Amino acid sequence: MMDREPPPPEAGAPVPVAGFLSGLSGKLLMLTVAFVMIAEVLIFVPSVANMRLMWLRDRLSTAAAASVVIEGLPDRELPRPVQDETLMATGTKAIVLRRADASRMVAAVDMPPSVDAQYDIAHVSFPGAIYDAFDTLLFGGKRIIRVYGPVADSQTTIELLLDEGALRRAMLVYARNVFALSIIISLITASLIFFAINRLLIRPIRRMTANMRDFSEEPANPARVLVPSPGRDELAVAGIHLSQMQQTLQRTLKEQKNLADLGLAVSKINHDMRNILSSAQLMSDRLAAVDDPVVKRFAPKLLRSIDRAVGYTNEVLSYGRMKEPEPRRRFVALRPLVLEVSEMLALDARADIDFGLQVEPGLQVDADGEQLFRVIHNLCRNAVEALSQDSGAARRSLTVTGLRTGSVVSIAIEDNGPGMPPKARENLFAAFRGSVRSGGTGLGLAIARELVLAHGGTIALVEKNTPGTLFRIELPDRPVPLDAFRHRA
């Protein structure tokens, strides 16, 4: 069976801190020692092969120096004491000089019946030298070997018969010394690298880890925000981004808390407001029965306004849950809806604002009438408030334009007021941050955007060359099922 991964810790559960050996510090130290030892092994392999060749060349050079002296003597066998001294000085069993025309036995003692291996020092490859070195270390020590090579730049070749035991003992001493030196170098190098990386990497990572743990325990505490380390390296940049993310999260949590408090407050207000509106609705019903032309003219509008207010109070709990109800879409005449918005804002009674309506009488929008009313009402109310605060314009105007292109209806709301401030542009459609005027909440644009998106449409602030603000809303029709299309056709 395959090993299953351990389940992640539950939210809020303490996460154990790794020990020294299982943590990053211990792993870094172990890996550093291992890598330095691997590097030392890679250095040891060619160095021990080179040591073996140098040892053999040294014996050939010593024998060649002795042979030069002996070569000047008459061509006869040397006395035994001289041969023994020569062999002892070179550490060999036999020395032979070979020329193209003749060979001479310089010295010999206890000639072996056979030779176990022979090596040409003048013609040896690098892989061959490594192979011969490890062959001597692992399997040598009791063999008789024949080694030969040229004497300086002459045509003379010197040949030696050696007992491999001395060579193997020298190689073992060399390997022991190199191994001990490698251990010392590895520990020193690993310690230096460990302390350097621990200071440059591990400590900042531990600091960021501890900060994230403390911040998760109390994210609303400003003192838990990470103070970035100075510098421009990757960890310093990561610390800056972590600090910015924590600050953004704290602002978001504060806004969410404000929204939750607002939802609770509105719910309390809604309870009493609904009772008041119910009483106003009863009185408006009685007012509609009064036989007066002026009352009969304004009573229906008053009734619709009170009915709409009652409907808003019924949906106020959905505001507290930060969720709007699903739009109940049908084809709504746009022109009467915009005229109702203008009556709600009393634009017909204002002489300081010219209200323009450029919507064809037969234009219909596939939308929820109440939600579309709220969208247009919020945008027009913002425009009226901006125009009321603008004292520089000679003639203030507000224009609502509607146009259908295929299955999409485009609604433009334009004014010639002071325009959108830069701060409001940066936080456009953000509740409590996208307010245009001082004291505003920015909820109007946020609600308008949410309602438009629920219809599958778009709302955007359009750049214009003239002063003022232009919002464009685009609402697509719902796809018509094939059966309904055939029935309608």
Backbone torsions as a table, in degrees:
resi	resn	phi	psi	omega
1	MET	NA	144.8	179.7
2	MET	-78.6	141.8	177.9
3	ASP	-69.2	132.0	178.3
4	ARG	-86.4	145.1	177.5
5	GLU	-70.7	143.4	178.4
6	PRO	-64.0	142.1	-179.1
7	PRO	-65.7	149.0	178.3
8	PRO	-66.1	149.7	179.0
9	PRO	-65.0	148.4	179.4
10	GLU	-67.7	156.8	179.6
11	ALA	-62.4	130.4	-179.9
12	GLY	87.9	-13.1	179.7
13	ALA	-74.4	141.4	179.8
14	PRO	-67.1	138.2	178.9
15	VAL	-98.8	121.6	-178.3
16	PRO	-65.6	143.6	178.5
17	VAL	-88.7	134.4	-178.3
18	ALA	-66.8	149.5	176.3
19	GLY	-75.0	-174.9	-175.4
20	PHE	-65.6	-47.9	-175.4
21	LEU	-72.7	-34.9	-179.3
22	SER	-87.6	-10.3	178.4
23	GLY	-84.2	-177.9	-178.8
24	LEU	-64.2	-36.4	-178.5
25	SER	-62.8	-49.3	179.9
26	GLY	-64.2	-42.7	178.8
27	LYS	-63.3	-39.1	178.3
28	LEU	-63.8	-42.2	179.6
29	LEU	-64.4	-45.6	-179.8
30	MET	-62.7	-44.1	-179.9
31	LEU	-65.8	-36.9	178.9
32	THR	-64.8	-46.0	177.5
33	VAL	-61.2	-43.8	-178.8
34	ALA	-63.7	-43.3	-178.6
35	PHE	-68.4	-37.5	177.9
36	VAL	-67.0	-38.8	177.2
37	MET	-64.8	-39.1	176.3
38	ILE	-62.4	-41.6	177.1
39	ALA	-63.0	-39.5	178.7
40	GLU	-66.3	-36.4	177.4
41	VAL	-64.6	-42.3	178.5
42	LEU	-64.2	-29.4	175.5
43	ILE	-78.6	-36.4	-176.0
44	PHE	-65.6	-38.7	-175.3
45	VAL	-59.1	-53.4	178.8
46	PRO	-71.4	-29.1	-177.9
47	SER	-69.1	-38.4	179.5
48	VAL	-70.3	-33.6	175.1
49	ALA	-66.2	-41.0	178.0
50	ASN	-67.0	-36.8	177.9
51	MET	-61.7	-41.1	179.5
52	ARG	-63.2	-44.7	179.5
53	LEU	-64.6	-40.0	178.3
54	MET	-63.7	-38.2	179.3
55	TRP	-63.7	-43.9	179.8
56	LEU	-68.8	-39.9	178.3
57	ARG	-65.3	-35.4	177.0
58	ASP	-62.6	-40.1	177.3
59	ARG	-66.3	-40.6	177.8
60	LEU	-64.1	-39.8	-179.5
61	SER	-66.6	-42.0	178.7
62	THR	-63.8	-43.8	178.6
63	ALA	-65.8	-37.4	179.8
64	ALA	-65.9	-38.2	178.6
65	ALA	-64.7	-41.6	178.0
66	ALA	-68.6	-34.8	-177.4
67	SER	-70.2	-30.5	179.1
68	VAL	-62.2	-38.1	178.2
69	VAL	-69.6	-42.3	-176.8
70	ILE	-70.7	-30.2	-176.7
71	GLU	-64.7	-26.4	179.0
72	GLY	-76.7	-11.9	179.2
73	LEU	-78.3	162.3	178.6
74	PRO	-56.0	152.7	-176.4
75	ASP	-77.1	77.0	176.1
76	ARG	-147.5	168.1	-176.9
77	GLU	-70.9	137.0	-179.8
78	LEU	-74.9	153.5	176.2
79	PRO	-61.3	153.0	-177.1
80	ARG	-59.6	-43.2	179.0
81	PRO	-60.2	-37.7	179.7
82	VAL	-66.6	-42.8	178.2
83	GLN	-61.4	-42.8	-179.0
84	ASP	-63.8	-41.2	179.1
85	GLU	-64.8	-39.5	179.2
86	THR	-66.4	-44.4	179.2
87	LEU	-66.2	-36.7	178.8
88	MET	-67.3	-38.2	-179.6
89	ALA	-66.9	-33.8	-178.9
90	THR	-95.7	-12.4	-179.2
91	GLY	68.9	37.0	-176.8
92	THR	-124.1	170.5	175.5
93	LYS	-101.1	-22.9	179.7
94	ALA	-159.1	145.7	177.1
95	ILE	-128.9	126.9	-178.0
96	VAL	-130.4	133.3	174.0
97	LEU	-103.2	130.4	-178.9
98	ARG	-124.7	132.8	172.2
99	ARG	-118.9	178.1	-179.5
100	ALA	-66.4	-30.1	-175.6
101	ASP	-104.9	-15.0	-174.8
102	ALA	-160.2	164.2	175.6
103	SER	-131.5	148.9	-179.1
104	ARG	-137.4	128.5	174.2
105	MET	-80.9	109.5	-177.9
106	VAL	-76.6	-47.6	-179.7
107	ALA	-157.5	150.8	-180.0
108	ALA	-160.8	148.1	176.1
109	VAL	-153.9	139.2	178.4
110	ASP	48.1	59.8	-179.1
111	MET	-62.1	125.3	-179.7
112	PRO	-73.4	154.1	179.5
113	PRO	-69.0	-27.2	-178.4
114	SER	-149.0	163.9	178.4
115	VAL	-111.9	130.8	-176.7
116	ASP	-80.2	-32.6	-178.6
117	ALA	-157.0	153.3	178.7
118	GLN	-137.4	147.3	-173.0
119	TYR	-136.4	132.6	175.6
120	ASP	-99.1	107.6	-176.1
121	ILE	-67.7	-29.7	-176.6
122	ALA	-75.1	-24.5	-177.2
123	HIS	-129.6	83.9	179.1
124	VAL	-135.0	132.1	179.4
125	SER	-87.8	163.9	-179.3
126	PHE	-64.6	-49.6	176.4
127	PRO	-61.3	-36.9	178.9
128	GLY	-64.9	-38.7	178.5
129	ALA	-63.6	-40.5	178.4
130	ILE	-65.5	-42.6	179.4
131	TYR	-62.4	-45.7	-179.9
132	ASP	-63.2	-37.0	-179.1
133	ALA	-64.7	-47.2	-179.7
134	PHE	-73.2	-25.9	173.3
135	ASP	-65.3	-39.5	177.6
136	THR	-68.8	-43.2	-178.7
137	LEU	-64.9	-39.5	-172.7
138	LEU	-90.2	-35.8	-171.9
139	PHE	-123.2	-8.0	-176.0
140	GLY	-87.0	-171.1	178.1
141	GLY	118.0	-29.0	-177.8
142	LYS	-125.2	20.7	-177.3
143	ARG	-107.6	156.4	173.0
144	ILE	-101.6	125.7	-176.8
145	ILE	-119.8	152.8	177.7
146	ARG	-113.3	124.3	-177.9
147	VAL	-123.8	133.5	179.7
148	TYR	-146.2	155.8	-179.5
149	GLY	-172.2	167.4	-177.8
150	PRO	-73.3	155.0	175.4
151	VAL	-94.5	106.9	-177.7
152	ALA	52.5	-130.2	-178.3
153	ASP	-103.5	13.3	-177.5
154	SER	-83.8	176.0	177.4
155	GLN	-87.0	3.6	-177.9
156	THR	-87.1	138.7	178.1
157	THR	-115.0	134.1	177.3
158	ILE	-107.0	138.6	-175.8
159	GLU	-127.3	134.1	-178.9
160	LEU	-124.7	145.4	170.0
161	LEU	-109.3	123.1	-173.1
162	LEU	-125.0	152.4	167.3
163	ASP	-89.0	121.3	-172.9
164	GLU	-69.5	-10.3	-177.8
165	GLY	-60.9	-43.9	180.0
166	ALA	-64.1	-40.2	178.8
167	LEU	-63.3	-44.1	-178.3
168	ARG	-66.0	-39.7	178.3
169	ARG	-63.1	-40.2	178.0
170	ALA	-65.4	-38.9	178.6
171	MET	-67.8	-36.9	177.6
172	LEU	-65.7	-40.5	176.9
173	VAL	-63.1	-42.8	179.2
174	TYR	-63.3	-44.0	-179.8
175	ALA	-63.3	-39.9	178.8
176	ARG	-63.1	-44.8	-179.7
177	ASN	-64.1	-42.7	179.1
178	VAL	-64.5	-39.6	179.4
179	PHE	-63.5	-45.5	178.7
180	ALA	-62.8	-42.2	178.5
181	LEU	-65.1	-36.7	178.8
182	SER	-65.0	-39.9	178.0
183	ILE	-61.9	-44.9	-179.2
184	ILE	-64.1	-46.5	-179.9
185	ILE	-63.4	-39.1	-179.4
186	SER	-63.6	-44.6	-179.2
187	LEU	-65.7	-43.4	180.0
188	ILE	-64.7	-47.3	-179.2
189	THR	-64.0	-44.5	180.0
190	ALA	-62.6	-39.5	179.6
191	SER	-65.0	-44.6	179.7
192	LEU	-63.1	-45.9	179.1
193	ILE	-64.4	-40.7	-178.8
194	PHE	-62.4	-49.2	-178.5
195	PHE	-65.6	-35.4	179.0
196	ALA	-67.7	-49.5	-178.4
197	ILE	-69.4	-35.2	178.6
198	ASN	-62.1	-37.9	179.9
199	ARG	-75.5	-37.9	-175.7
200	LEU	-82.4	-32.6	-172.7
201	LEU	-117.5	-54.3	-169.7
202	ILE	-65.9	-45.2	-179.6
203	ARG	-61.0	-47.6	176.5
204	PRO	-61.4	-37.2	178.7
205	ILE	-65.9	-42.1	177.3
206	ARG	-62.6	-38.9	179.7
207	ARG	-64.8	-43.0	178.6
208	MET	-67.2	-37.6	178.8
209	THR	-64.4	-45.3	178.4
210	ALA	-63.3	-37.7	179.2
211	ASN	-66.2	-41.8	178.4
212	MET	-63.4	-37.3	177.4
213	ARG	-65.3	-46.3	179.8
214	ASP	-65.9	-38.7	-179.2
215	PHE	-66.5	-38.2	179.6
216	SER	-66.2	-27.4	178.5
217	GLU	-74.0	-33.2	-177.6
218	GLU	-145.1	73.4	-173.6
219	PRO	-68.4	-18.6	-178.5
220	ALA	-85.0	-7.4	-177.9
221	ASN	-83.5	117.2	179.9
222	PRO	-62.4	-24.6	180.0
223	ALA	-69.6	-16.4	-179.7
224	ARG	-85.8	-3.5	178.2
225	VAL	-71.1	135.1	-177.8
226	LEU	-65.4	135.1	172.0
227	VAL	-92.8	110.6	-174.2
228	PRO	-62.0	147.2	176.0
229	SER	-78.1	147.3	177.2
230	PRO	-69.3	150.1	179.9
231	GLY	132.3	173.5	179.8
232	ARG	-125.8	12.5	178.8
233	ASP	-76.4	179.2	-173.6
234	GLU	-62.9	-40.9	-179.2
235	LEU	-68.6	-37.2	176.8
236	ALA	-64.1	-41.8	177.9
237	VAL	-65.7	-40.0	177.3
238	ALA	-62.9	-39.0	177.2
239	GLY	-63.9	-39.1	177.9
240	ILE	-63.5	-45.6	179.6
241	HIS	-64.8	-38.5	178.0
242	LEU	-64.1	-42.4	178.3
243	SER	-62.8	-43.5	178.2
244	GLN	-64.0	-39.6	179.3
245	MET	-64.9	-40.0	178.5
246	GLN	-65.7	-40.6	178.1
247	GLN	-64.2	-42.1	177.4
248	THR	-63.0	-41.3	178.8
249	LEU	-63.7	-39.5	178.0
250	GLN	-64.1	-41.3	176.9
251	ARG	-63.0	-40.7	179.0
252	THR	-64.2	-42.5	178.1
253	LEU	-63.5	-38.3	178.5
254	LYS	-65.4	-42.1	178.3
255	GLU	-65.1	-40.4	177.9
256	GLN	-63.0	-38.9	177.7
257	LYS	-65.3	-41.2	178.0
258	ASN	-62.4	-40.6	178.6
259	LEU	-65.0	-40.0	178.5
260	ALA	-65.0	-42.7	177.4
261	ASP	-64.3	-39.6	178.4
262	LEU	-63.5	-42.5	178.7
263	GLY	-60.9	-40.3	178.5
264	LEU	-66.4	-43.2	-180.0
265	ALA	-63.9	-43.7	-179.5
266	VAL	-64.7	-37.1	178.3
267	SER	-62.5	-39.4	177.8
268	LYS	-66.9	-43.7	179.3
269	ILE	-64.6	-37.7	-178.2
270	ASN	-59.8	-34.6	-177.7
271	HIS	-61.6	-44.0	-179.7
272	ASP	-79.8	-35.7	-178.9
273	MET	-63.7	-35.7	-179.5
274	ARG	-65.1	-37.5	177.2
275	ASN	-65.7	-41.1	179.7
276	ILE	-64.6	-44.2	-179.9
277	LEU	-66.0	-32.5	177.4
278	SER	-64.5	-40.2	177.4
279	SER	-66.2	-41.6	178.7
280	ALA	-64.0	-33.6	178.9
281	GLN	-66.8	-38.5	177.8
282	LEU	-65.4	-41.2	-179.7
283	MET	-69.3	-35.2	179.1
284	SER	-68.9	-31.7	175.1
285	ASP	-62.9	-41.3	177.5
286	ARG	-67.7	-36.4	-179.5
287	LEU	-65.1	-31.8	-179.8
288	ALA	-66.7	-23.2	-179.8
289	ALA	-83.2	-6.3	-179.7
290	VAL	-73.3	132.5	-177.8
291	ASP	-87.9	78.3	178.9
292	ASP	-140.6	129.9	-176.8
293	PRO	-59.0	-43.1	-179.6
294	VAL	-65.4	-42.6	178.9
295	VAL	-64.7	-42.1	179.4
296	LYS	-65.0	-26.6	179.7
297	ARG	-74.8	-42.6	-174.8
298	PHE	-95.1	-16.3	-177.2
299	ALA	-61.8	-44.8	179.0
300	PRO	-60.0	-37.9	178.7
301	LYS	-67.1	-39.8	177.8
302	LEU	-63.6	-40.9	178.7
303	LEU	-62.9	-44.0	179.5
304	ARG	-63.3	-38.7	-180.0
305	SER	-65.7	-42.3	179.3
306	ILE	-67.7	-40.8	177.6
307	ASP	-60.9	-40.4	179.2
308	ARG	-66.5	-39.1	178.6
309	ALA	-65.0	-39.7	176.5
310	VAL	-62.9	-41.0	177.3
311	GLY	-62.7	-37.3	178.0
312	TYR	-65.2	-40.9	-179.5
313	THR	-66.9	-30.1	177.2
314	ASN	-69.8	-25.8	-178.8
315	GLU	-98.3	5.9	-173.3
316	VAL	-67.9	-26.9	178.3
317	LEU	-65.5	-31.5	176.8
318	SER	-67.3	-29.5	173.4
319	TYR	-63.2	-42.9	179.3
320	GLY	-61.7	-28.9	176.6
321	ARG	-89.9	7.0	178.6
322	MET	57.6	36.7	-179.0
323	LYS	-142.0	125.9	177.5
324	GLU	-85.7	150.6	176.0
325	PRO	-68.0	155.3	178.7
326	GLU	-63.9	137.3	-178.9
327	PRO	-66.8	136.5	174.8
328	ARG	-96.6	92.0	-167.6
329	ARG	-84.0	142.2	171.6
330	ARG	-158.8	169.9	179.5
331	PHE	-80.2	118.9	-175.5
332	VAL	-115.9	135.8	175.5
333	ALA	-69.8	124.7	-173.7
334	LEU	-76.3	-39.9	-174.0
335	ARG	-62.6	-48.8	177.7
336	PRO	-61.3	-33.6	-179.6
337	LEU	-66.4	-41.9	178.8
338	VAL	-67.9	-37.6	177.1
339	LEU	-62.9	-36.6	177.6
340	GLU	-66.3	-37.0	175.5
341	VAL	-62.6	-42.8	180.0
342	SER	-64.6	-35.2	177.1
343	GLU	-69.2	-37.9	178.2
344	MET	-63.0	-36.4	-179.7
345	LEU	-89.1	-0.2	179.3
346	ALA	57.3	40.6	-179.7
347	LEU	-70.9	-28.4	180.0
348	ASP	-70.9	-20.6	-179.5
349	ALA	-94.3	-3.8	-178.2
350	ARG	-96.8	126.3	179.5
351	ALA	-90.4	-13.1	-176.0
352	ASP	-91.0	-5.8	-179.2
353	ILE	-129.5	125.0	175.2
354	ASP	-88.6	120.7	179.7
355	PHE	-102.2	123.6	178.9
356	GLY	-114.4	136.5	-180.0
357	LEU	-125.6	110.8	-178.8
358	GLN	-114.9	69.7	-179.7
359	VAL	-131.7	129.2	178.4
360	GLU	-65.3	143.5	-177.2
361	PRO	-59.4	-32.2	-176.5
362	GLY	-92.0	4.4	-177.0
363	LEU	-72.6	126.0	179.0
364	GLN	-120.8	148.9	-178.8
365	VAL	-119.6	135.0	176.4
366	ASP	-83.3	92.4	-174.2
367	ALA	-158.8	170.5	171.1
368	ASP	-79.2	118.9	-174.0
369	GLY	-60.0	-44.7	-178.5
370	GLU	-66.0	-41.6	-179.7
371	GLN	-69.5	-38.7	177.4
372	LEU	-66.2	-36.1	175.3
373	PHE	-59.5	-43.2	-179.5
374	ARG	-64.7	-39.1	179.5
375	VAL	-62.8	-51.8	-177.7
376	ILE	-67.1	-38.3	179.3
377	HIS	-62.2	-44.0	179.7
378	ASN	-62.2	-45.3	-178.2
379	LEU	-67.9	-42.7	179.8
380	CYS	-68.3	-37.1	178.9
381	ARG	-64.7	-41.6	176.3
382	ASN	-60.5	-40.7	-179.9
383	ALA	-65.6	-41.8	179.2
384	VAL	-63.5	-42.2	179.1
385	GLU	-65.3	-39.3	177.8
386	ALA	-66.0	-40.3	178.7
387	LEU	-67.1	-35.0	-179.6
388	SER	-67.6	-30.0	-179.8
389	GLN	-86.7	-9.2	-177.7
390	ASP	-92.3	114.1	-179.8
391	SER	-101.2	-0.3	-175.8
392	GLY	-91.5	-23.7	-175.8
393	ALA	-74.5	138.1	179.1
394	ALA	-70.5	-44.6	-179.8
395	ARG	-138.8	119.1	-176.9
396	ARG	-87.3	143.9	-178.8
397	SER	-145.6	149.0	176.0
398	LEU	-134.4	126.2	-175.5
399	THR	-128.3	133.2	174.7
400	VAL	-114.9	124.5	-177.3
401	THR	-120.9	137.5	176.8
402	GLY	-128.5	137.9	-177.3
403	LEU	-151.6	134.0	175.8
404	ARG	-101.8	132.3	174.8
405	THR	-127.3	101.1	-176.8
406	GLY	66.9	-120.7	-178.6
407	SER	-101.1	14.9	-178.0
408	VAL	-122.0	132.8	175.6
409	VAL	-105.7	126.8	179.1
410	SER	-106.8	127.0	180.0
411	ILE	-119.6	123.2	179.9
412	ALA	-115.8	132.8	178.1
413	ILE	-121.1	111.8	-171.4
414	GLU	-127.3	140.0	173.8
415	ASP	-134.4	167.0	178.7
416	ASN	-111.8	36.1	-179.5
417	GLY	-79.5	-160.0	-175.8
418	PRO	-72.1	-11.7	179.9
419	GLY	89.9	-179.8	-175.8
420	MET	-90.7	126.0	177.5
421	PRO	-63.9	155.7	-179.7
422	PRO	-58.8	-40.1	-179.0
423	LYS	-63.6	-39.6	178.4
424	ALA	-68.2	-33.1	177.2
425	ARG	-65.3	-38.9	-178.8
426	GLU	-65.8	-34.4	-177.6
427	ASN	-112.7	35.1	-178.0
428	LEU	-60.0	135.6	179.7
429	PHE	67.6	13.2	177.9
430	ALA	-100.4	124.1	-179.6
431	ALA	-63.6	138.3	178.0
432	PHE	68.8	-0.7	178.4
433	ARG	-128.7	-17.8	-176.3
434	GLY	-100.0	24.0	-179.1
435	SER	-72.9	139.6	179.8
436	VAL	-84.5	-40.4	-176.9
437	ARG	-105.4	160.3	177.8
438	SER	-69.9	137.8	-177.8
439	GLY	89.1	-8.7	179.3
440	GLY	-80.5	165.1	-179.5
441	THR	-106.2	-19.2	-176.3
442	GLY	76.7	8.8	-178.4
443	LEU	-72.6	-27.5	-177.5
444	GLY	-60.3	-50.5	178.7
445	LEU	-66.6	-37.6	179.6
446	ALA	-63.9	-42.9	178.7
447	ILE	-66.4	-41.4	179.6
448	ALA	-61.1	-44.0	180.0
449	ARG	-64.0	-41.8	-179.0
450	GLU	-63.6	-41.2	-179.7
451	LEU	-68.7	-39.3	179.0
452	VAL	-66.4	-42.7	178.6
453	LEU	-63.7	-33.9	177.8
454	ALA	-63.6	-25.3	176.2
455	HIS	-87.0	1.6	-177.0
456	GLY	77.4	17.6	-178.2
457	GLY	-104.2	-168.4	-179.5
458	THR	-135.1	151.5	174.3
459	ILE	-137.6	134.7	-174.8
460	ALA	-150.2	151.9	172.0
461	LEU	-87.6	121.7	-174.5
462	VAL	-98.8	132.3	176.1
463	GLU	-71.4	139.2	179.8
464	LYS	-139.2	152.0	-177.8
465	ASN	-78.3	-27.1	-179.0
466	THR	-89.7	161.5	178.7
467	PRO	-63.7	154.4	177.4
468	GLY	115.5	-169.7	-175.8
469	THR	-130.4	141.3	178.9
470	LEU	-133.4	116.7	173.9
471	PHE	-107.3	135.8	178.2
472	ARG	-120.6	128.8	177.7
473	ILE	-113.4	133.4	177.1
474	GLU	-124.7	119.5	-177.8
475	LEU	-119.2	117.3	178.3
476	PRO	-85.1	150.9	173.8
477	ASP	-71.4	153.7	174.7
478	ARG	-69.0	144.6	175.1
479	PRO	-60.3	134.8	-178.6
480	VAL	-91.8	124.7	175.7
481	PRO	-59.8	151.8	-176.1
482	LEU	-61.3	-39.3	179.8
483	ASP	-65.0	-42.6	179.4
484	ALA	-65.7	-36.3	178.6
485	PHE	-65.1	-42.3	179.7
486	ARG	-66.5	-37.9	179.8
487	HIS	-66.3	-42.6	179.0
488	ARG	-66.3	-38.6	179.6
489	ALA	-65.3	NA	NA
